[in-house]
Structure formats: structure tokens, C-alpha cells
Amino acid sequence: MLPTLADVHSAADVLRGVATVTPLLCCAKLDGVTGGKLRVKAECLQRFGAFKFRGAYHKIAKLAPEVRARGVIAFSSGNHAGAVAAAARMFGIPAVVVMPSDAPRVKIEAVKERGAELVLYDRLRDDREAIGKRLAEERGLALVKPFDDAEIIAGQGTMGLEIAAELTPDLVLVPASGGGLVAGIALALPQSKVYAVEPEGHADIARSLATGTIQKNEPGVRSFCDALMAERMGELPFAIARTHLAGALAISDAAVRNAMRFAFRYLRLVLEPGGAIALAAALEGAVDLKGKSAVIVASGGNVDPELFARVLIGD
Amino acid sequence: MLPTLADVHSAADVLRGVATVTPLLCCAKLDGVTGGKLRVKAECLQRFGAFKFRGAYHKIAKLAPEVRARGVIAFSSGNHAGAVAAAARMFGIPAVVVMPSDAPRVKIEAVKERGAELVLYDRLRDDREAIGKRLAEERGLALVKPFDDAEIIAGQGTMGLEIAAELTPDLVLVPASGGGLVAGIALALPQSKVYAVEPEGHADIARSLATGTIQKNEPGVRSFCDALMAERMGELPFAIARTHLAGALAISDAAVRNAMRFAFRYLRLVLEPGGAIALAAALEGAVDLKGKSAVIVASGGNVDPELFARVLIGD
């Protein structure tokens, strides 16, 4: 069953007082560059530094109490892992998180700091599904999927309601990979043109929308945007995207680096690569924003300091 | 005449819809480290990246129209300069800004970008008062002082009203140098213990409070916190501080660097050195926050990328 706008409103009730209502920042410089009237949804200021907390908390809150009490398990290369660990701790339940060993160090440490049990696997050698399935069965853990889940999508969509409470923008640009966030926002803002923004070389969403069937990325292809490396969109996000999205935009790594520097300087925000990709699309003119109102989603800010330093000095 | 709480409310009316109401962020990690219930006032997200916009805009708005039309002049090593340039542009009036040539590059460029006329002087050789006086007289410009002015103090104090609208904290820690911000906040939050936080080696506020008269810093002493290098407090801020402050805390450069890294990682905020010093005081335990509610003012985020990169990698 696809989630609806009513489900997003119900998720907002669950998250009220728990998730941060993140600010919609103005930026004179950004308006000057694009010719539009833009607001940046600074979701890197969400608790634990990414939008993922919305969906993870909502999903765990909706589990039957006796199921929830046994604990949860998640697979993720980063922000979903940290969000599940944080939400599980808030509910006082055990969490097991299965992460690739090459995930950003800050994301691995965040999971440990939140008291979750961390299982690292080798992205090339190991079968994470098998590892996770065994652990889930042995301990009776509930799987918290990163995006292909109606309650996750509804949770992420609460960001769209926060935007709708302030304005109905002509356009919304949203970082996308599995598609949970962009689908949720599209449900919440039916009158805006909502675009998915994805990395060049990992642009499966554009191909999926064009062909009408879910397309995969090349196996093993990496991206500078570590948070945007899902192998393919989820079924539910795709079903929503087909009818609700205005399109998908593919953005280069160089443009993402430039957007991270822009956010540092003109917004004083720390954005991780995947969190900066929608801002990059705006700065590159990937869609025409002249005379338009637009919201740019800055979805996360968990990035290793060494990488951020290299981006700042243009390395 | 000292400004009053009523003046701060009047400034808030002027700034409504013009200045950003900056968020009060929660941070589980910060609560864990300090044992308190802390909120970070993320004023680096203010328009143009620092609290200075509040006072500068308010002051210029309050000038008589025929005076304002001739233009304004300001002396500043950074954020006040950029704020006056930005506010002057919003009013469509000329601005001349007199800055030391060793000010952070981003702060000098910000003044240029906002279309102000920039006059650089050598901190050791030139007499900035003489330069400014000559320009002001020649062109009939109105001087916008950085802190020793009732309307500037009232403008900065609007930040305190935004805090008061959400909570009455036990303590408030505020970066301080000339004292305009900390005095304004103290007016707005009479029931909280408000502390000025200043750099070690530049700790004139503590000495001024202890002796009951305004003390100067050693001439020529520099600080890592480029925004906190006033030679001495203003007369008006000092008069308010004597009766309204709970004390002043002196913090080391090393602690400030550590706080900048903490803000990067756990708050996803870019803080300049001076903007991070109150957070440093909290992390260092300069006052006991255990079991207390406290607001930490993160007052600005305009910092050169090369410096920020060096801080991130621990250089």
C-alpha cells in the first residue's frame, strides 16, 4: 500500500516535539546567483544531522510494542544507520546495525556512540542480506528498511509539511537515491514541481522515470556522494515518483564540491556531499530558477573532517 | 542614556521580517558532555552570518531620513563592517567601511560584495579614527558604532527576546568583547545568569567587572578570536554589565579550536573562532552546567576556509 498525505500528517503527529523543525534559510547570495527567491531547508540541523531520523523514529514508534521490545536491525552505509541507533536508544531497545567497512568514519562512530551493536561487512566480498537475515532470525529483530517502506516515506515527508506551513514553492529540489525522502516530500507538496537530484554516473532515477521501470546502477560504481549510493530506487518511492515528480537531475562531483564550499561560506552550514547535491543543482542552473520560488533541501551534514577540509581548500 | 528592555522590544518590531529568528538547537552530545540541558542559539545562521546585522540594521533604521540618505560609515575588523554594508544596501544608501588590512579575507570580500566602499588601514601604523573622521566630515556620513550605542545594544538584545520566547534558561553564555551583545541579552533575560565569555590574554571584561572601572587590553595583543579584539568595552555595555552580568569567563585558543570541531561534527554548524568561544566555555566546564538549563550563543560563522580546514585537521 502506498502512503498518502494523511499518513504524512499522522507521522508529523508522532514526530512533534521529537524531531527538530529545521529552518528555511534565506540567502541573498543564492538569490543573486540563481535569479530566484530560494529558501534552503537546513535539514543538516535535524537531530543527528540528517533527515533519516524522521523516518527511522516514526517507523520504530509504529512497531507493535512487543515487536519493538525485541529490538531492531538496519542495513545502511551511514545516516539511516545512525538514525536507527539514535531512535532505538530513545525507545530503550537494542539495535543492530550492519554497515560497510568503508562508510565514512563519523557515521560509523555515530552508531557506536549511540550504543548500537555494529556489524561491519566488506562491500565486495560479503552478502549483507545474509548477515542481516541470520541476525534478525536468531534474535527476533525487526528490520527497519531505509526507504522502501510506507512509514519511512511518511516520516521523511514531514519535512514537506514544514515547508508547506511557510510557503508553496514553485519548485523543490531534493537529494535522492533510494527515493524515500523525495517521495515523501512530493506527497506533502502536491502543488510544487518536485525534482530528484542524483549523482552523475549514478543516475538511475532519471532512467527509471524515462523507461517506466526501476533501473539499477552499475554494480560496484562508487560516488563522491556516499549517502546516495542505493543500488536502485525502492518500489514504493518509484510508484510515487512516477506520478508525482517533475523530473530527475544528474549533478557532477565537481558541482557538489562547489556547493559544499558555497554552503560553508554563505550559509555557514556543514553539508556532506549527498546533502549538498540539490544546492549544487541550483547553483549549476540544472533547472531554470529565474523569477521562481524554490526550496533547496540540504539533507545531511555528517562528513569526515579530513574530507571536508580537502573540499574547502579545493583539493 | 542606557537602553532598557522596552528599547529591545522596540528594536524587535523594527527587525521583524528583516532579521532571521535563528534556531535554538538541541544536541544530545553536548548535554552528555556537560550534564546540563543545553540549547545552542545558532546565530551564525543570521543573515550575513553574524548577530551584528541586528544592531546595524536597527541603528540605520532609526537614523533621521535626511541623515540616513547621506550615507553611513563604520570602523570594524569584520562582522560589523559586513552588517553595516548589507543594511546600507537594503536602505539604498552609500556606506564606507574602514577595516584593518589583516582582517579575515571572507570578511573583507563580504563588504566588497555588498557594494560598500572599503578603506583598508594598517593596524600598527595608521590612525583609523583620523581616517574615519575625515571621511565622515567630508561626506556628511553618519557613524554607526559597533557597540557603544543604545540602539546597537537594543538591536543585539533582540536575540535575547527570541530565547525568552522559548525558555527562561538558568544560564546564558555569550561571546563578548565590546559588550554590545552580552549587554543586550542581559537586558532581555533579567532572570537568567548571563556570562560574558572572552579570550584568555584579552580578558578585559573580567578585570573591568572586578575593578569597577573599564580596563583596557594590552595594546597590540592579538587573539585567535579575530572578532573579539576590541581594545576595551563600551561605556554603555559596561554600565549594563556591572549590574546585569553574573561574571566573565576567559577561554583558551585551544578550547576554541576544540569547540569549532565539536560544532562541525555534532551541530553541523560553521563557527568562526569568536563565535565558538561560548561553546568552548561549556565544553571546558568553565561554569558548572550540571542539572542546569543553559543557552550557548554561537554568535557568528564568517571564517576563512583555509583556517577552518587547519582547525578541522587539528593543525
Interface residues (C-beta under 8 A of the other chain):
Chain A: T20 T22 P23 L25 C26 A28 K29 A42 C44 L45 R47 F48 G49 A86 V106 E113 R261 F264 R265 Y266 L267 R268 L269 V270 L271 G301 N302 P305 E306 F308 A309 R310 L312 I313
Chain B: T20 T22 P23 L25 C26 A28 K29 A42 C44 L45 R47 F48 G49 A86 V106 E113 R261 F264 R265 Y266 L267 R268 L269 V270 L271 G301 N302 P305 E306 F308 A309 R310 L312 I313
